[in-house]
C-alpha cells in the first residue's frame, strides 16, 4: 500500500480570498459528460430515501465501509474489472474508459468518477483515504470532517477538511486543472501561489500549467457538475450539502456565495435571472 505524502504545509504569508469581482473575463470550456439524468435521479432519490429502498439499505448501513454504488462501462481497479460486488480501498488505482463512470464510497468519503479518468487513492489504512491523486479526467467527491486530506493534480494541491469538491485534469491542455470547492474550506496551492477558499456554493478556479496574467490560480465559473450529483454523494456518507442545510443556493459564477436571485430558497421554484428565459431547474427535497 502506498504511503501518503506529508500533510500540506500551512501558508507562511497572508492568504488571498476571492470575491465575485475577480470573476470577470472567464472563458467557456467544453463540458465533461455528466451522468445520465435518469441515473442521477435514481441515485439521489435512493440516497435521500435511506433504508426505504432495499438496494440502498446496505450502503447506508455500511457508511464507514466501502461500497460500489453504481457502475457504467469499463471501470478498472488496479487493472482488473471492477464489479458491483467489489470494493475500493486506499491504495487502489481506478481507471475508467470512454463512456464509463463509477460511484463508490470508501470510509467517510464518496466519489463519482467520470469517463476517461485515472486516479489513485492513498492512505495508511484501507478505509482512510488521505490523498486522492487525480492524473487525468474528472471526479466529484465528498469528504467527512476530521483530519486534513489532500487532492493532488499535476498543477494543484488542495488541502480539504470535510467538504464537497469537483476536480478535472486536462492532458490535452498541458495538464491544467479545474477545481471547484462546492462547499467547505480548502487550502489551494498552485505553483507557489496560495489561496484560502471558503465556499457555501461553488467557488471555482483554474490551476494553470504556466502563469496566466501573472497568476497560477485563476477564478472561473462552476462547470461540468451539478448540485444533484453533490447532494447524492453527500447522502451516501450521511451528510447534507451547505445549500441543503441553509435552504439557500446562489448563482454559479464561481464566487462561492449563496443568496443570488434575490435569496432564492432551496426547494421552491427558481425564478429566471434577468437575462435568462430558461425554465427553473429541477430540485429535490432534502427531507
N, C-alpha and C positions, 0 to 999 in steps of 0.2 A: 504494500500500500504506500502511496506517495505521501511524503510529509508536506504539510502546509508551509508556505513561506512565513517569515516573521510578520508580526502584526504591522499594519500600516502606520508609518511614523506620523506623529502629530505635527501639524504645521508649526513652524517657529515664528512666523510673522503674522500680521493681520490677514484674516480671510475675507475675500470679497463675497458679498451676496448679490444675487441677480434680481433685478426687477423687470417689469414689463417694458419699460422704456428702452431696455437694451435689446429688445427682440425685433426691432425694425430691420428690414432688409433680408429676412430669412428667405431661403430659396426652397422651391418644391423639389421633392425627390420621388423616385419611383417607389410604389408601395410594395411591401413584402406580403405575400398572400397570407390571409388570416384563416383561421379555422372556418369551415362552412357554417353558415348561420344556424342551421338545424342542429349541428353538433354542439355549437356554443350554447344554444338554448337547453339542450338535453343535459349538458354538464352543469350549467348554472342552476337549473331547476332541481336537479338531483342534489347538488350541494346544499341549496337553501332548504330543501325538504328534510335533510338529515336522515334519520333512521327510517323515515316513512317509506323509502324505496329500498327494496332488498339489495340491489346491486351496489348501492351506496353505503349500506349499513356497515359492512366490514371495513371499508376505508375510513369511515367516521370513527369506528371503534378502535382502529389502529392508527390514530393520528400521530402517535410517536414512533411508528414503524415506517416501513417502505411499502409502497403500493403503486402498481401500474394502473392508472385510471382509464386511459384511452390510448389507442394506437391507430395510426393510419399509415399504410405503405411500408417501405423498407426502413426499419429502425434497428440499429445495431448497438449492442452493449459489448464493449471490448472485442469487436469484430464478429460477434455472434448475434444471430437474430434475436431481438427482444420479443417476448411473448406476453400476452395478457396475464399469464400465470407467473411471470417472472418478477424480478425486483431490481432496483437500482440502489447503489450504495456509494459512499465516499470511496474514492479510489478507482471509480469506473470512468470510461470514456464512452460518450454517446455520439453516434453518427446517424443523421437522417438523410435519406435520398430525395430525389425530386418528387414533389407532391406528398411527401411523408410528414408526419408530425407525431408528437408524443406528449402526453400529460402524465406526470407521476409525482409522488411525494417521497421525500427522504427525511425522516425525523420530523422536525418542525418547519420544514421548507417544502414548497410546491413549485413545480416547473411546467411550463408549456414551451416545448421546443419546436421551432418552425422547420420547414424543409431546408435541405442543403446546409445543415448545421453540423459543426463538430465542436464539442465541448468536453471538458474534464472536470470532475468533481473531486476535490481533495479534502482530507480531514484525518484526524487521529483515530476516530472510530467509525464504523460503517454508517451509523445513523447521525453523525455530527459533521455536516459539510461545513468546512471553514473557508474554502476557496472555490469559486466557480470560475474556471478559466475558459473563456469563450474565444475560440480560434477562428471561427468563421460562422456566418449565418446569424440567427436571431433566437432569443429566448426571453420569455417573461417569467418572473419568479416572485414569490412572496416568502418572507423570512420571519421567523418568530423572534421575539425580543430576547435579549441576553447578550452573550459575548459578541464582540465585533467580528463580522465576517467580511470577505472581500469578493468582488467581481473584478477579474483582470482580463483586459483585452490587449491587443498589440499596442494601443495608443493611450490606454486609460487604466487607472486603478481606482476602484470605488470602495470605500470602507462603509459598510452598512450595519445598522443596529435595529433590526425589526422594522421592515419596510417592504413596499412593493415596487419593483423596478422592471424596466424593459431595456434590453440592450441588443445592438446589432454590430456586426463586424463585416465590412465590405472589402473583400480581397481585390475586387476589380477597381477600387478607388484607393489603392495604396494602403489598404487595411485600416482606413479611417473608421472610427467607431461612432455610433449614435447611442446616447444613454438618456433614459427618462426616469427621473425619480418621481414615480406616480404618487407616492405619499411616504412621509417619513423624513429622516435626516441622513444625509450621505456626505462623506468627505471625498471629494473628487480631486485626483491628481493626474495631470497630463503634461509631460514634457517640462516639469518644474513649475508649472502653474497650478495653483491650488484654489479650490472653491468649496465653501460650505453650502450645500444645497439643503434648504428646509422647505418642504413642499406639502401642501394639502391636496393638490390636484395638478399633477403632471408638470414638473419643471424639467426642461429638456436641453441637451447640449450635443453639439458635435465635438468629438475629441479628434483633432486633426493630426495627420501624419507630419505635416510641416506647418509652420505658423500661417494663419490667415488673418491679415490685418493686424499682425503683431501678436496674435493670440492663439493659444492651443485649444482652449475651451471656448466654443462659440455658441451662445444661446440660440435656440431654434424652437419651432413648434412641435407639438406632440404628433407623432406619426405612427402608422402601421400596427397599432394595438388598440384595443377597446376597453371601455370601462367594464363591460360584461366579462371579458376574459380575466381581468384583475379581480373582480368580485368572485368569480368561480375559483380562482387559485386561493384567495383568502379563505373562502369557505372550506376548502379541502383541509386546511390546518386550523379550522375553528377560529378564524378571525373575521373581521369586517374592515372594509376599506375606510379611509378617513372620510370620504363623502357619504358613505353609508351611516357612519356614526353621527355626523353633524346634520345629515339630511340636506346637504347643500353641495352643488357642483360649481363649475366655473366654465370659462372658455378654454379651449386647448391651444392657447397662444404660447404655451411653454413657460409661463410666469410662475406656475405652481400655486396660484391663488384660487380660492373659492369665491363665489358670490357674484360672478358675472351674470348677464341677462337680468339685471335688477334683483339679484338674490333668488334665483330660481330654486325652488325646494325640490329635493330628490323625491321621486315617487309621484310627482304631478306632471301634467303635460308641459313640455318645454316651449316657451314662446320663441318664434324665429328671431334671429338677430336682425338689426335694421337693414342689412344688405342681403339677407337670406330669404329665399322663398321655399325652402325645403320643409318637409313635414317634420314634426317632432320625432326625435329618435326614440326607439323603444326603451322601456325601463322595466326593471324587475323589482318587486318589493323585497326588502331585506328581511322581512319578518317570516 
